[in-house]
Amino acid sequence: MITQKDAVMAAFKHLSEVMVAANQQISEVRIEEVVPIEEGKFFNVVLSYDIFGQFVFQKTREYKEFNIDANSGVVTYMKIKKI
């Protein structure tokens, strides 16, 4: 079993890897939510971050929701979180 901290770190690592692969710059990553679900089998983690537009002063706040397997620590999905 992983801890909430491990779940957040798995989500952050996954987000970083995806954004590097997509060649997108992000900054100011924040933890918004960490919730155990399905009787502790998974964690839902919501991270937010600033993403830059064409110019450095053009940035928007985006939110991603991650589902983390509580036994293995594997990210099972990442999706856009509507706020």
N, C-alpha and C positions, 0 to 999 in steps of 0.2 A: 504494500500500500504506500502511496505517496502522500505527502502533506500538501496543504494549500500552497505553501511556498514553492514546492516542487512543481505544482500545476502552473503557477504563475511563471516560473522560469521556463517551463516547456513552451508555454504560449508565447513568451517574449522571444525565445530562440527561434521558434517557427516563424513568427512575424518578421524578424530580422532577416532570416534566410530567404523568405518569399520576396521581401522588398529589395534585397540586393539582387536577386535573380531578375526582378522586373525593372532594375535600374532606376528605382525611385528613392528619393531622399526623404527621410522622416526625422522628426525630432520631438522632444518632449513627450515621450511615451509615459502614460499614466495608467495605473490600475484603477478601473472603475468598479468592477464587481468580481467576487469569487464566491461561487455558490455550489455546494455539493448537491447532486441530484441523483435520482433513481436509487435511493437508499444508500448513497455513498459510493455507487459504482463509477460515477463520473463527476468531474468538476466542470462547471461552466465558468469561463474566465472572460471578462470583457476588458479589453485594452483600448485606450484612445491615444491618438498621436496627431501631430501636425504634419501635413504633407505639403510640399512646395509645388507651386505652379511653375509657369514659364519663368517668372522672376522671383527672386528671393523674398520679396515683400508680399507675394501672393501665396498665402497659405490657408489651408482649411483644416478643420478638426474632423477627423474620421474615427469611427468606432468599429472594432472587429470583435466578434464573439467566437470563442474557441471552446471545443468540447474535448476534455482530456480524460483518458481512461485512468481511473484511480489505481488500478493494479499495475499497469505497465508504464504509465506516464506518457503514452503516445497520444499525439494530437489526432483525433478522429475526424474533426472538421474545423474549418474556419469559414465564417461568413460575415457579411456586412451586418452590423447592428444598427437598426433604424432608431433614431432618437427623436 
